[in-house]
Each structure stands twice: as C-alpha cells, then as structure tokens.
Amino acid sequence: MDMRCPYCNSTDSRVTDSRPDTEDAIIRRRRVCNQCGAKFTTVERVQMRDLMVRKNSGKLEAFDREKLRRSIKLACRNRDVGDEQIEKLVTSIHRRLETETADDTVTSAMVGQMVSDSLLNLDPIAFVRFVSVYRKFSRISDFKKILAQIPEDNDDANVCKLPKTSLF
Ligand SMILES: [Zn+2]
C-alpha cells in the first residue's frame, strides 16, 4: 500500500481521520503530508483471512475471491445489479465464510449455498442462472425442481422486467 504524498512524494504523513467502511472492507484515511502540508486520502483494503475450499471431490484449493466475483457477475449479466452491489455481496460472503469456519477451510457446498441464498434475495433470475451453473444442470427437469422452490413473492413484475431476449 502506497502512502506517498501525491504532491511531493514524501512517505512522511500523518492520519487525521480514519473511516472504516465495514461493508466494503476498506478503510479511508485522510492524511496530511508532513513535508509539504498537502491533504490527501488513502484507501486501504482490509486484509481478510486466506481460506481453503474443499471441493466435492475432496480436493483443496485456495478460496478465490475473483473467481467468486466473476461467477456472480456472470449470473447478474444484464440484470439490474451494479458492480458495487456485487462487490458488497462478495465481501459479505467472504466474511460469513470466515466466521463460520474454525480451521480456515470451507466446503464448496457452503460457498454455493451462501451465494444462492444471497442471490435469491437480490435477483431471482441471477439465482436461477447461478444455481444452474454451480450445480451443473443438465436437464430441464433440474430447472423445474429449482423453480418450484422459489417463493411466489419473488416472482413479481418489478423483478422480471427485462426483455425475454436477455435470458438467451
Ligand atoms: Zn507532500
């Protein structure tokens, strides 16, 4: 993290105000350069724990925040879900995974369940898309089963306002 003064390049600055943004996992610090007196703001990302994901096959791999973001973004494509919302979702899932594991290992089923639950609240279409990929749907009946589980409340006109073509 570069704390250099953007005006004189000095590394000597002091913090005048610190604002943690817990939802985004970042901390904004207002600084004053001790060399030239310029004021600037730095944004620091809060370091999160490195988690391991146990796949269904039993194989372990490092939790990949970018991969999670990409799969959620893909599910939300052409939907009314902004990058900021996706980032918040990724952070909240990351935090919940950290909270629910004692040994820094989670299962891919846990990850999938958390993403599914969050997406169902955010956008049911994105939910169906995500689940169909995550659970490797191969039949129309797979979709019928999952659609049957979605509460009717989620099936309102506001949520499903996109043209039909966006689904294909
Ligand atoms: Zn300076």
Residues whose N, C-alpha, C, O or C-beta is under 5 A from the ligand:
A	BS01	ZN	C5 Y7 C8 N9 S10 C33 Q35 C36 G37 A38
